[in-house]
Amino acid sequence: MDEQIYQRQSVPSDPGRARTQFWEGFAKGLPIMIASAPFGLLFGALAVDNGFTVFQAVLMSAAIFGGASQMVGIELFGHNVPAWLIVFSIFAVNFRHVLYSAAVGRRIGHFKPLQSALSYFLLTDPQYAETEKRAESRKPVTFIWYLGVATPIYVMWVTEAWIGGLFGNLISDPHALGIDMLLPIYFLGLVMGFRKRDNWAAIVTASALVSIIAYKTIGSPWHVSIGALAGILMAVVVAKPEQAKERN
């Protein structure tokens, strides 16, 4: 099916269909919400511990909506670090989102300008993965579906910052409870979901190895973006040129 036709058909034509697509997206967002819960709570607790008020912690989660960015921010804000270095550090940590937005742009090109702006704001790692999976299954990527995925994640992320800021000190050691493993396990599931793609093993292996080396030599959270770049470079190296179409 032609991409433009597919995009036009992806816009719900009636309220009932729109509601169905929203709840389809909402169902995809629920497990992400649960998996990210410990990190939202941890951010709220760490923010208050670093001198933020509960309101400031909640406002930061609502305005930035990026776990790695927020963690880097609260670590740097209290050390008299120049503002430009904070901005650069956050940009480096989240450089992968530049790549995500380029890929997702193909899927949401039919969104209206304000819808696109909101969609890019709500773009996270799992949101990108779910959007790619839906597009590859030839199901319509509509704004209402996209919003359905993002709603539980965003609302609970902000709520968790508030809860963490108020009661975070009640959990003295989240690592002992194993709750810090929920999100890595979820991400592993996302990665495995793409295992049928060409050159998947080579790309994942390169990204993982370089990320581990970067973590050991440079440190967190830089290893995330460095590993992502390594995977991209490997994808470029192993990519096969498109075969020429036979002439009739």
C-alpha positions as CSV (number, residue, x, y, z in Angstrom):
1,M,0.0,0.0,0.0
2,D,1.3,3.4,-0.9
3,E,2.6,5.3,2.2
4,Q,0.5,8.4,1.6
5,I,-2.7,6.3,1.3
6,Y,-1.7,4.5,4.5
7,Q,-1.2,7.8,6.3
8,R,-4.6,9.1,5.2
9,Q,-6.3,5.9,6.4
10,S,-4.5,6.1,9.7
11,V,-6.7,9.1,10.8
12,P,-9.8,7.8,12.7
13,S,-13.0,8.8,10.9
14,D,-15.4,8.3,13.8
15,P,-15.4,8.7,17.6
16,G,-15.8,5.0,18.3
17,R,-12.8,4.0,16.2
18,A,-10.8,6.8,17.9
19,R,-11.7,5.4,21.4
20,T,-10.7,1.9,20.3
21,Q,-7.3,3.1,19.1
22,F,-6.7,5.1,22.2
23,W,-7.3,2.1,24.4
24,E,-5.2,-0.1,22.2
25,G,-2.3,2.4,22.8
26,F,-3.2,2.6,26.5
27,A,-2.8,-1.1,26.8
28,K,0.7,-0.9,25.3
29,G,1.6,1.9,27.7
30,L,0.5,0.1,30.9
31,P,3.5,-2.3,31.2
32,I,5.9,0.6,30.4
33,M,4.3,2.6,33.2
34,I,4.8,-0.3,35.6
35,A,8.4,-0.9,34.5
36,S,9.3,2.7,34.9
37,A,7.7,3.3,38.2
38,P,10.8,2.6,40.4
39,F,12.8,5.1,38.4
40,G,10.1,7.8,38.7
41,L,10.0,7.2,42.5
42,L,13.8,7.2,42.7
43,F,14.0,10.5,40.8
44,G,11.6,12.2,43.2
45,A,13.5,10.9,46.2
46,L,16.9,11.9,44.8
47,A,15.7,15.3,43.8
48,V,14.4,16.2,47.3
49,D,17.6,14.7,48.8
50,N,19.6,17.1,46.5
51,G,17.7,20.2,47.8
52,F,14.7,20.3,45.4
53,T,11.3,20.9,46.8
54,V,8.6,18.3,46.0
55,F,7.0,20.9,43.7
56,Q,10.2,21.5,41.8
57,A,10.8,17.8,41.4
58,V,7.3,17.3,40.0
59,L,7.7,20.4,37.7
60,M,11.0,19.0,36.4
61,S,9.4,15.6,35.6
62,A,6.4,17.3,33.9
63,A,8.6,19.7,31.8
64,I,11.5,17.5,30.8
65,F,9.9,14.0,30.9
66,G,13.3,12.2,30.5
67,G,14.7,9.9,33.1
68,A,18.3,10.1,32.2
69,S,18.2,13.9,31.6
70,Q,16.6,14.5,35.0
71,M,19.1,12.3,36.8
72,V,22.0,14.1,35.2
73,G,20.4,17.4,35.9
74,I,19.9,16.9,39.7
75,E,23.5,15.6,40.0
76,L,24.9,18.7,38.2
77,F,22.7,21.4,39.6
78,G,24.1,21.2,43.1
79,H,27.8,21.3,42.1
80,N,28.0,24.9,40.7
81,V,28.4,23.5,37.2
82,P,28.1,26.1,34.4
83,A,24.7,26.1,32.7
84,W,26.2,25.4,29.3
85,L,27.8,22.2,30.6
86,I,24.6,21.0,32.1
87,V,22.8,21.6,28.7
88,F,25.6,19.8,26.8
89,S,25.6,16.9,29.2
90,I,21.9,16.4,28.9
91,F,22.1,16.7,25.1
92,A,24.8,14.1,25.0
93,V,22.9,11.7,27.2
94,N,19.8,12.0,25.1
95,F,21.4,12.2,21.6
96,R,19.7,9.0,20.7
97,H,16.4,10.9,20.7
98,V,17.6,12.8,17.6
99,L,17.8,9.5,15.9
100,Y,14.5,8.4,17.3
101,S,12.7,11.5,16.1
102,A,14.2,11.0,12.6
103,A,12.8,7.5,12.5
104,V,9.5,8.3,14.0
105,G,9.1,11.3,11.7
106,R,8.4,8.8,8.9
107,R,5.5,7.4,10.9
108,I,3.8,10.6,12.0
109,G,4.3,12.8,9.0
110,H,0.5,13.0,8.6
111,F,0.1,14.5,12.1
112,K,-0.9,18.2,12.3
113,P,1.9,20.6,13.5
114,L,0.8,20.8,17.1
115,Q,0.2,17.0,17.2
116,S,3.7,16.5,15.9
117,A,5.2,18.8,18.5
118,L,3.4,17.0,21.3
119,S,4.4,13.7,19.9
120,Y,8.1,14.5,19.9
121,F,7.8,15.8,23.4
122,L,6.3,12.5,24.5
123,L,8.9,10.5,22.6
124,T,10.7,8.0,24.8
125,D,12.6,4.8,24.2
126,P,9.6,2.5,24.6
127,Q,7.3,4.9,22.8
128,Y,9.7,4.8,19.8
129,A,9.8,1.0,19.9
130,E,6.0,0.6,20.1
131,T,5.5,3.0,17.2
132,E,8.0,1.1,15.1
133,K,6.4,-2.2,15.9
134,R,2.9,-0.9,15.1
135,A,4.0,0.6,11.8
136,E,5.8,-2.6,10.7
137,S,2.6,-4.6,11.4
138,R,0.8,-2.2,9.0
139,K,-1.6,-1.0,11.7
140,P,-2.4,2.8,11.6
141,V,-0.1,5.0,13.6
142,T,-2.7,7.7,14.5
143,F,-2.2,10.6,16.9
144,I,-4.9,9.2,19.2
145,W,-3.2,5.8,19.4
146,Y,0.2,7.5,20.0
147,L,-1.4,9.6,22.8
148,G,-2.9,6.4,24.2
149,V,0.5,4.9,24.6
150,A,2.0,8.0,26.1
151,T,-0.8,9.0,28.6
152,P,-0.3,6.3,31.3
153,I,3.5,6.7,31.1
154,Y,3.5,10.5,31.4
155,V,0.8,10.8,34.0
156,M,2.4,8.2,36.2
157,W,5.9,9.5,35.7
158,V,4.9,12.9,37.1
159,T,2.8,11.3,39.9
160,E,5.8,9.1,40.8
161,A,8.0,12.1,41.2
162,W,5.5,13.5,43.7
163,I,5.2,10.2,45.6
164,G,9.0,9.7,45.6
165,G,9.6,13.2,46.8
166,L,7.2,12.7,49.7
167,F,7.9,9.1,50.7
168,G,11.1,8.1,48.9
169,N,13.0,7.9,52.2
170,L,10.8,5.0,53.2
171,I,12.6,2.8,50.7
172,S,16.2,2.7,52.0
173,D,17.6,0.3,49.4
174,P,15.6,-0.3,46.2
175,H,18.4,-2.5,44.9
176,A,17.8,-5.0,47.7
177,L,14.2,-5.4,46.6
178,G,15.2,-5.9,42.9
179,I,12.8,-3.2,41.7
180,D,15.7,-1.5,39.8
181,M,15.7,-4.5,37.4
182,L,12.1,-3.9,36.1
183,L,13.0,-1.4,33.4
184,P,16.1,-3.2,32.1
185,I,14.1,-6.3,31.8
186,Y,11.4,-4.4,29.9
187,F,14.0,-2.9,27.5
188,L,15.5,-6.3,26.9
189,G,12.0,-7.5,25.8
190,L,11.8,-4.6,23.4
191,V,15.2,-5.4,21.9
192,M,14.2,-9.1,21.5
193,G,11.1,-8.0,19.7
194,F,13.2,-6.8,16.8
195,R,15.2,-10.0,16.6
196,K,13.7,-10.9,13.2
197,R,15.2,-7.9,11.5
198,D,18.2,-8.3,9.2
199,N,21.6,-8.0,10.9
200,W,19.9,-7.8,14.3
201,A,22.6,-9.9,16.1
202,A,25.5,-8.0,14.7
203,I,24.0,-4.6,15.6
204,V,22.9,-5.5,19.1
205,T,26.3,-7.2,19.8
206,A,28.3,-4.1,18.7
207,S,26.0,-1.7,20.6
208,A,26.2,-3.9,23.8
209,L,30.0,-4.3,23.7
210,V,30.8,-0.7,23.0
211,S,28.3,0.4,25.7
212,I,29.9,-1.9,28.3
213,I,33.4,-0.6,27.4
214,A,32.1,3.0,27.6
215,Y,30.5,2.3,30.9
216,K,33.8,1.0,32.3
217,T,36.0,3.7,30.9
218,I,33.9,6.8,30.6
219,G,31.0,6.1,33.0
220,S,27.3,6.5,33.2
221,P,25.1,7.8,31.5
222,W,27.4,8.5,28.5
223,H,27.5,4.8,27.7
224,V,23.9,4.9,26.5
225,S,24.5,7.3,23.6
226,I,27.9,5.9,22.8
227,G,26.4,2.4,22.6
228,A,23.6,3.7,20.4
229,L,26.0,5.3,18.0
230,A,28.0,2.1,17.8
231,G,24.9,0.2,16.8
232,I,24.1,2.8,14.1
233,L,27.6,2.5,12.7
234,M,27.4,-1.2,12.6
235,A,24.0,-1.0,10.8
236,V,25.6,1.2,8.2
237,V,28.5,-1.2,7.7
238,V,26.4,-4.3,7.3
239,A,23.5,-2.8,5.4
240,K,23.0,-4.3,1.9
241,P,22.3,-1.9,-1.0
242,E,18.8,-2.2,-2.3
243,Q,18.7,-4.5,-5.3
244,A,17.9,-2.9,-8.6
245,K,14.4,-3.5,-9.8
246,E,14.1,-5.6,-12.9
247,R,12.8,-3.8,-15.9
248,N,9.6,-5.0,-17.5
